[in-house]
């Protein structure tokens, strides 16, 4: 298997090995046959009970009834399966758009390929920000540091380097690979700095990560949407059990057929259960994902769409989000505040020879001016890390060695004992000079500059390596000052966020003066400021008490960002986090909605639930509105299921108390339920009113329960009125009674969606035309059924024409009364 060719495999060899070893993924998604996927939908307990009841009915001689019940069950399951299958296919297509790739050498040429196509023997090029795509040995390494906390739990980067062939630990068996091996990297580790060429040794489930059966990211905790769905399911389950037990007891007490009573109770349970909810949620979320893709937002986890709609706090970095991320070097000043070419020369040396984690600031330094460094050679480097916040390069020229340090001004200045005067001489850094330099740093910050401190130190010619302890007794050279202009669109986007009820909190590693300057230019009111040092001094309780009134967190490290997000979540907020760097990955995973951008490092994209194809807050704002639109349509179905639908089923159960026969046959209840489900298939396409998009939306079980208790009784009242009129005006026998109530039940249950779907007057809120067509189509079908050849098999009989005149009056009265009840409910809600 081993291949020591530095140019990698040929395409033909790779194809053969892909067949031999399979795709490079931890837990292959076993795609079951479509038939098995379809049969899996029959595992619903209610469906199994119905099928059992159909079998019992057939054994008792009612073959026709059994066939009809079975057909309706199969149609319902098929409807659910088709929608779920289509939703899954769409979600899979979207997921492929953000598949993580790796730079692989094939036929000696570098190519970007999905990590799933990697095979043992491939040669992969890695650099800062990449995820290690499989277990591999290092062939070449340059200041290469990785974080393998995924496997070891150790948060600090470790150095990896290539070893000579006779020392390299290329173990023959997977069990022999050890995490401590200096020349080995493992799937799931992230490259913190440097670059390397590695030889893939193990892929997929054979990797260390696969052996301990974990994925690249921990399974996320249940989202607010998933918790809400579960609670809603429990509410419906309790109501269903109570009504079914009540119905069974009544029918048994009245000595009715045990089989018929059982079938009636089971059918009632189906009528009460919103079995279409998973399909409505799935289709609505998938349609939301497709719409968001057109808005330049790729959704990796569909349920995150609803979480986006519920989000009321967005934490974001400053650079690239509020600013253009086109950083320019504007000034290079010495300790006296004068532009000094020696400061630029030192900064250029550091950035030119730095091979680790380069930043846009390095690019700005190198782009500012070409400086001849041909006389210099690099000896060693202490790479940048997020704890030290600096990088040091050891260089040599003409028999002299110098350590050049660049980093966060406070940290660099703290390590200096001297400073460089304009003539190039060194002067002791006393208290007065220290204060002058700090004042210069503050003044640059006030002007909106992002600042790096530059320092140096000469070392003996025999000094072999650069180590962290060398960063002491430095000579302060000056500051490199950069400008990153605010985005023109950011100010408008922040205003739109605020108007939509989303509080934006800026969480940045930059200093507070620069961040304040950017906020002032964007018109952002600063409510409060916390620095990283202040966050570090607080315990979690103190931080929870402060985060609410603060919208500017400056000079914070990754761990502190994570604490801030946890504190906001502990206060009941739904928190989104927008980040694109290695140090953003923990926060992206912790947030309710992790959002990254297309140009982000692999680690960030892996941790995020959504990927913005354009790093613009206005794009994100459109995504938030889409999340609320999606949630709004899901809630419409839920409010239907818990009001009109529940009212009808309650009426049916109560009617068994005074009617000498069952108010509706079991198969009629099932048909009623199926037709109602068909009418709501287009609900995910419906329009949503502007006021429903104006603020974050969350599950509220109290709201759902109270709405049910307000609208449900109105539905039951009209059902009982229909019972009375059918008996008193039409002297309805069993078949006519059931037919009349079936038509009335469908008409009221379906048409009430046009009242419930909006808080407005229904005439001032326009539904989607497909919802109108399916709803009216189902009602017309229900009215025509008693006059078709199917009527005798369904237990229907033709209705007198006068019934339809009565039905029209009942419908108008019902819808007007529901509208009145709805307006009373929302007014009372507003007063509360």
N, C-alpha and C positions, 0 to 999 in steps of 0.2 A: 504493500500500500504506500509506503513512504516514497516521497519524490523530492529529491534534493535539487531539482532544476529550479533556478531562481526565476525563470521565465514562466513557470506554471505549466498547466496541462494543455493539451490540445482540446478543441471542442469535441472531437470524437471520443477521446479518453474520458472527458467529463460526462458525456452522455452515457457511456457505459457504466461509469461509477454511480451515476444517479440512479440507474436501474438496479444496481447492486445494493446500494446503501439506502436508497429512498430519499425523500425530501429532508432538508435540514430544518426540522421543527421539533419542538419538545414533545408535544402531544398531537400526533397527526389527527386532523379532523376527519374521523371516519364517516364518510358520506354514505349513509345507508341507502339502499335502493328506494326509489320513489314509493313503491308499494309498501315497504316497511314503514316509511315515514307517514304514509296515509293511515296504516293500521294503528300506529302509535296514538293517533287522535281518538281512538276508541277506548283509551285507558281512562277516560273521564268516568268517575263512578256513576254519575247520573245516566250516561249513555249506556253503560253496562247494565244498569238496573232496567232501563227501557227495553234493551234487547232481550233481557231475561223475561220481562213481562210479555213481550211479543211472542216469545217461545211458548210461555205458559198459555197464552191466548190461543195459539195454534193447536196446542195439545187438547184444549177444551172444545175444539171444533170451530172456533171463529178464525178460519184461515184468512178470510178477506181482511178482517180488522188487523190481524197480525202482519199481513203483507203491507198494508197501508202505514201502520206504525213503523215497521222496519224501513219502508221507503223514506218516510219523513226523517227518521233518525239518520239514515245514510246521506240524505240530501243536506241535512244540517252539518254533519261531519265533513262532507265533501266541500261545502261552502267554506268552512273554517280552514280546511287543509289547503285549498287552492289559494286563498288569500295569504295564509301564513307562508306557503311555499314561494309565492311571488315576492312577498316581503323579504324573505331570506335571501332570494337571488339578488334582489336590488341592493340589500345591505352588503352582500359579498362583493358585488361589483364596485361599490363605493370603497370598501376596505382595501381593495387592490390598488386604489389610487394613492394610498399612503403607505404601501408596503415598504419596509426598511430595506435598503440596498447596501451592497458592499462593493468596493473596488477590487476586482479580481483580474489576475493575469491569465488570459486565454490566448493560446498561440502567440505568446509573447507580447500581446497588446492589452493595455488596461481597459476594462469595461465595467460599467455599473450594472450589476445583476441583483435580482432579489436574493436575499440570504437563503431562501428555501432551495435555491439551485446549487448551493455550495456542496462540494464533495471532498472526502479525504484526498489529500494530494494537491488541492488547489493552493495557489499562492495569493495571499490577500494583502493589500496595502492599507495600513491603519494610520490614523492621525487623530489629533485632539478632537474630542466630541463624538467620535465613533463608538458604537457598541461592538464589542468583540463578538463576531457572528458564530463562532464555534470554538472548540478547544484546539489550540494550535501551539507550535513551537516557533520561537523567534529565529529567523534567518539573519536579519539585520535589525538594529535598533539604534535610535538616536535620541538620547535624553527621554526615554520612554517610561512614563508613569501611568499606572492603571489603578482604578478603584474596583476592588473585587469584593466589596461589602455584601453583594448578592449572595456570595458563598461563605464568606468568613465572618461577616458582621463587623469587621474592622473598618471604620469610616475613613481612615487616612490612606492616601495613595501609596502604592508600593512601586519601587523601581524594578523594571524587567530589562534584561539585556541578553543578547545572543552570546552563546558560548562556543569555543572551538569545537570542531566535530568530535574530537576524542573525549571532550568533557560533557557534551550535551546529553541531557537525560531523556533520550527518545525511547521511552518505555514501550515494550511490545504489547502489553495488555493494559486496558483501561484502568484496572485496579491499581496499577503501579504509578499513575500520574499523581503527583502531590501538589497541593495548592502553594506550598512554599517554594516550589522549583522556580529559580530565577529566570529560566529561559522558556517558561510556559505561561500562556494566557488562556483564560477560560470563558466560555460562552456566558454572556450576561454582564461581564465586566465592562466598565466604561473607560475609555482612554482619556486621561486628564491632561496629559501634555506629551509632546514629542511625536515621533513617527516610527513606524516599524514595517518590516516585511515579514509575514508569518506564513508558515506551512500548516495547513489544516490537517489535523490528525484524527479528530472525532467529530461527528456531526449528530444532530438530532438527539434521540433518546440515549445515545451512547456517551454524550458529554457528561461532565460532572454535574451540571445542572439537571440534566435529564435523569441521572441516576438517583437523585434525591427527590425526584418528582415534583419540582416546583417550576413555575413559569417565570418569564422575564419580569413580570410585575405581579405583586400579590393580588389575589382576588379582592376587588374593591368591596368595601362594606355596602350594604343595601342603600340605594339612593332614596331621597325623599319620595320620589315617584313610586318606587317599588314598595316602600313601607306603606304608603297611602293605599296602593292597590291591595295589599295584604289586609289592611284594616277594613277596607271596604268589603272585601270578600268575607271576612268574619262577620260583619254586620248582616250581610245578606244571608249567610249560612244560618245565623241564629233565627232570623225571621222565617226562613224557609222551614226549619225544623219545627218551630212552634206551630205554623199554619198547617203543615202536613200532619202532625200528630193530632191537632184539633180536628181536622177533616176525617181522618181515619176513625177516631173515637166516635164522632157523630154518626158516621155511616154504619159503623158496627152496632152502635146503640139502636139505630133505626132498622136493624136487621136487613140491611141491603146486601147484595151479592158481595162476598168478600173479595173475589177476583176483580170485579168491576170497581169496588171501592179502592182496592190497592192500585189499580191502573189509574184511577182518577187522582189519587194522592200523589202518585209518581209524576203524572202529567202536570199536576199543579206545581210540584217542585221544579220541573223544567221551566214552566211559565214564570216562576219567581226568580229563577237563577239567570243572571245576565251572562249567559254562556257566550254571547257574541263579544263580550268585553275584551278578551285577549286578542281577537281578530281586529276589533276597532282600534285598540291600542297599537297593535303591530302595524296595521296599515297606516294609521295616522302618523306614527313616528317615522315610518319608512318614507311616507310622502313628504313629511317634514324634512327628512334627511335629503331627499332629492331636491326639494325646493331650496334648502340651504346650500346645496352644491352649486346651484345657479347663482347664489349670492356669494360665492367664493368661500364657503365654509364646508369642509369635509368632515363628516360625522363618523367617528370610529365606533362609538357606543350609542345606539339610537336613544336609549333612555336618558342620555345626557341632554337631549333636546328639551325635555320637560324641565330638567334641573336648570337649564339655561333660562327658561321662562320664569322659574321660581327664584332665580338669583337676585339678591338685593344688595350684595356687596361685590365689587370687582377690585381685586388687588392686581396692580400692574407695575412693571418696571417703567422707568422714564425713557431710557434710550430706545429709539426705534418705534416706540408707541406714541409718546408725546412729542418726540423730536424726530428729525429727518433721518437720523443714524448715518448722516454723511459728515463725519467729524473732520475738521480741518485744524491743523496746527497753526495757531495765530501768533503766538509769542513764545520766545525762549529767553527768559530773563534770569539774570544772576541775583545774588543776595541783595543787591542794591536796587533791584527793580528795573535795570537797564537791559535792553536786548543784547545778548552776548552770543557770538558764534561758537564759543567753546562749549556752552550748554547744549546747543544743537548738535555739535560734533559728538559729544558723549552720549546723548540720547540716541543718535543715529547708530553709533557703534553697538549699543545695547540691543536695539531693535533689529539691526542687520544680522547680528550673529545669534539672536535668540531663536532656538529651534523648537521651543515648547509651545505653550498655549498663547498664540499671538492674538492680539485684540485689534479692534479698529483704530485704537490709538497708535499702535505700531505702524499700521498702514499709513496713517496720517503723517507720522514722522518721516517715513521712508519716501512718501510722495511729496513732501514739502520742498526738498532740495536734494540733488545728487551730491554726495560727499565721497571722495576717493578714500576707500578703506583698504586698498590693495596692499598697503604696507603692514596691515594688521592680520593676525591669525588667531583663531579661537583655540583656547586650551580646554576650557570646561564651562559648565553652566550650572547654576542652582535654579531650577525651573520655578515658574510662578505657581503658587498655590493660594487657595482662598483664605487660608489662615494667616500667612505672612503678608499677603497682598503686595508682593514685590518679586522681581526677577533680577538675578545677578549673572553677569557674563565675565569670565576671566579671559583676557586677551593679551597678546604679546606683540611688541614691535621693537626692533633694533635692540634686542637683548634686555628689554624691560617688560615687566608684567604688571597689568593693572586690572583691578576688579571694578567694573562699572555697574552701578545699582540704579534701578528705576522702579518706582512704585508709588503707593499711597503716600502723599506728602507727610502726614503725621508720623507714619511708621519710619520713613526714610530719615526725617529730621531728628527723630528720637535716637537714631543710631549714629548721629554725627557728633564729632568733637571739634571740628574745624569747619571753616567755610572758605570759599575761593573768592578773592577780590577781583575787580575788573581786569587787573594786570595779569592774573593767573597765579598770584601768590596765595599762600594759605595763611589764615588768621584763626586764632583760637575762638571757638564759639562760646562767648560768655552770655550771661543772662540778657544783657541789653540787645546783643545781636540776635539772640533767639527770639526776643519779642518783636524786633523789626521784621525778621523773616516771617514770623507767624502773622503779623499785620499785613505783610505783602500777600501772603496766601489768602487771607480773609478778603482783601480788596479784590483780588482776582476772582474769587468766588462770588462776591457781590456783583461783579460785572457779568456773571453768567458763564465764566470759564470753567471748564473741567481741567484739573491740574494734576500733573505728575511731578514728584520730586526726583531730582537727578543728583547722584553722589558717586564718589569714586574713592579708591584706595590703592596705592602702589604696594605691591607685595614682592618678596624676593624672587629672583629668577628661577630658583629651584622649588618654588611653591607648586606642588604637583596637581592639586585638584581644588575646585571651588566647593566649599561646604557652607552651611548656614552660619556656623560660628565665625566665618570670615566677614560677615556683615556687621562689623563693629568698628568703632574709631574711624568712621568715614569722614570724608571732606565733602561738605555740601556745595554743589556746583550751582544749582538754581532750579527754576521751575519751567516745565514745558506746559503751555496753556492752550487748551483746545476749545473750539466752539462747535456745538451741535445745535443748529437752529431749530426752534419749535416747528412742528408740522402745522401748516395752515388749517388742515381739516380737523386737527385734534381739539381745538377750542370748541368748534361746533359739535363735535361728537360728545365731548364732556357735558355740554349743555343738554344734549339729547338724552344722555344717560341719566342726568339728574332729573329731567322732566319725566323720565320713565320709571323713577323710583329706585334707581341703582346708584348707590354711593360708591364713588371711585376713590380708592385709597392707593397712594403711590408708595411702593415698597422698593427702595433702591439702595444699591451699595455706594452711590455717590453722596457727596456731602450736602448738608442742608442749605448752604448758601446758593450753590448752583441750582439745586432743585427749587428753591424759593423763587429764584430769578425766572426759571422756566414757567413756573405756575403763575407768576405775575403777568408774564407775557401772554399766557393763555387765558387769563381772566379767571383763574381758579382761586376761590377763597380758601385760605389756609386756616383750618379750624384748630389744629394742634399739631405739634411736632414731637416725635420720639426718635432718639438716636440709638444706634446699636448698643452703645455702652450703657445707656439707660435701660434698654430692654434686658440686657444681661444682668443688671442689678436687681431686676424684679423677679419675684416668684410668679407662678402661673396665675394665682388669684389676683395679684396686683395688676398683672398685664391685662386680664379680662376686664378689670375695672377701668382701665385707661383706653383700650383700643377703640371704644365706641366714639369718643370725642376727638380722636386723632385721625387725620387723613394724610399725614406725611411721615413716613418712616425712612430715615436716612442712615447711611453707613451701616446697614444690617448685613450679616452674613447668612448663608443658606439655612443654618439651624434656627436663627432668629426669625427668618421669614416663615419657617414652618410653625414656630410658636405663635406668631401673629395670626396665622390662618386658623390654627386650633383654638385660639382665644376667641376669635370672631365666631367660629362655629359653636363654641360653648355658650355664646350669648344668643343662640337661636337663629343666626344668620345663615342663609344659603350663599356660600362663598365661591366665587370664580377666581381663578388665578391665570394670568397671561404671562408666559415666560418662554424663552427660547434657548437658554444656556444650560450647560452642564449643572451649574449650581441651582437651577430652577426645578430640576427633576423631583426632589422630595416634596416641594410645595405643589407641583402639578398633580402629584399622586394624592396628597392630603386634601386638596380642595374638593368641593362638591363637583365643580366643573373645571377640569384642567384644560387650558387652551394654549396651543402653541401655534407656530407659523411654519409655512412650507420650508423656509430656509433655516429652520432650527436644527440643532445637533440631533443625532439619532436618539440620544437618551431622552431628550425633552419630548420628541415626537412619540416615543414609545410610551411615556408616562401620561401623555395628554389624551383627553377624550374627544377633542375636536382640533382640527388643524385649519388655520386661516390661510387661504392662498394669497392673501394680501394683508400685510401688517398695518392695519388701519382700524382704529376704534369704531369708525362709522360702519364698517363691515360687521364688526362684532355686535353693534347695536341692532343691525338688521337681523342678525341671528337670534338675539334676545327676543325680538318681536315675533319671530317665527316660532320660537319655543312657546311663547304665550298663546299663539294661534293654535298650535298643536294641542296644548293642554285644554284650551277652550273647547275644542271639538270632542275631546275625550270626556270632558265634564258634561257636555250636552247628553251624551248617551247615558252616563251615570244618573243624571237628573231624571231622564226619561224612565230608566229602569227602577228608580226608587220613588217614583210618583205615580204616573198614570198606570204603568205596568203593575206595580205593587197594588194599586187601588183595585184594578180589575181582578187580580188573583185573590185579594182579600174578599171582594164581593162574591166570588165564586165559592170560596170556602164558607162564608156566612150564609149563602143561599141554601146550603145543604140543611140548614136548621129548619126551614119552613117549606121548602119545596118537596113534593112527594117523589121527585126523581132528581137525578143528577142534572145540574143546570147546563152542563156541557159534557159531551162524551170525551173520554181521554184523547182519542185521535183528533177531535176538534180542537182541544186545547193545544195539542202539538202543532196542528196546522196553523192555528192562530199565532203561535210563537214563531213558527218558521216564516210566515208572511210578514210579521212585525220585523224580524231580523232582516229580511230582504229589503224592506223599506228603509232600513238604517245603514245599508251597505255604503251608500254615498255620503254618509255623514262626515267622513274624513275630508271630503272635498268642500265642505261648507265654508261660507264666508264668516268672519268673526268681526264683531263691532269694534270700533276704535277704542271705546271706553274699556273693553276687556283686554286691550293691549297696553293700557296706560300704566299699569303697576304690576309688580311681581305676583304670580299666582301659585298657590300651594294647595295641597289637599287639606280639607277642613271637614272632619267627620261630623262635627256639630252642625255645620252649615248643611251638609247632605241630609242628616237625620231630620233637622227642622224643616227643610224644604219638602221632604217626603211626608212629614206629618201635616204640612199645610196643603199640599196639592193632592196627596193620596185620598183623603176623605172626600174631596170634591168629586174625584173619579168614582169612588164607591157610591156617593149620593146619586149620581146620574145612572149608575148601573141599577141601583134599587128602584129608581124611578122607571127605568126601562122594564124591569121585571113587572112592576105594577101595571104599566100601560099594556104590556103584552098580554097579561092575564085578564085585565078588566075590559080593554077595548077590543082585543082580538080573540079572546077566549082561547088562547094559545094552548095547543096540546104539546106533548114533549118535543116532537120534531120541529114544530113551528117556533116554539119558545127558544130552542137551542139555535135555530137558524137566525131568528131575529136578534138574539143577543150576540151571536157570533159576528154578525155584520156591524152591529152598534159598537161592539168591543173593538173590532179592528179599526173602524172609522175614528173613534175617539182616541184610541191608543196611538194611532199613527199621526193623525192631523195635529195633535197637541204639540208635536215637535216644533211647529211654526210659532207657537206661543212661548214654549220653554226655552228655545234656542237663543233668545235675546232678552236683555233686561228692558229694552225699549218697547214701545208700541209695535206689535208685529208688522203693522203696515209701513213702518218707517225703517225696517231692517230687512234687507233683501237677501233671501237664502240663495244658495247655489242652484242653478236650474236643474242639475241632475238630482238633487235632493227633492225638488218639487216633482219631477217626473216619476221617480221611484215611489214616492209617498202616494201621489195621486193614482199611480198605476196599481199599487197594492190595494188601495181602497176600492177602486172600480172593479178589480178582479174579485174581491170579497163579495161585492154586491151582485156580480154576475154568476158566481159559483152555484147558488141555489137553482139557477135556471139551466144548468149544463147537465149533460149525461152523467157527470161524476157525482151529482148531488145524492142519489140514493146510497152510493158507497160511502159517502161521508156523513150520512145521517141528516142531510138537509132536505128541505121542502121549499117549493117556490113561495115567495113572500108576496102578499097583496101590495098593489101599487100605493095604497094609502099609507102603508108603513114607511115608505121612503119620504113622504111628506112629513110624517111625524119625526123621522130620523133627522131631516134637515133642521127642524125646529130644535130638537134635542142637541144636535151638534153645535149650532150657533149659540145656544144658551150655555152649553158646556164650555166652549172656548172663551166666551165672554166672562164666565164665572172664574175660569182658571186664570185669565188675564187679571181680573180683579184681585184674586188671591195672591198672584205673583207680585203685583204692585204693592199690595199691603205687606207682603213678606219682605221685600227689598227696602221699603220705607222704614219698617221696624228695625231691619238690620242696620240701616244708616244711622238711626237714632241711638242704637246700642253702641 
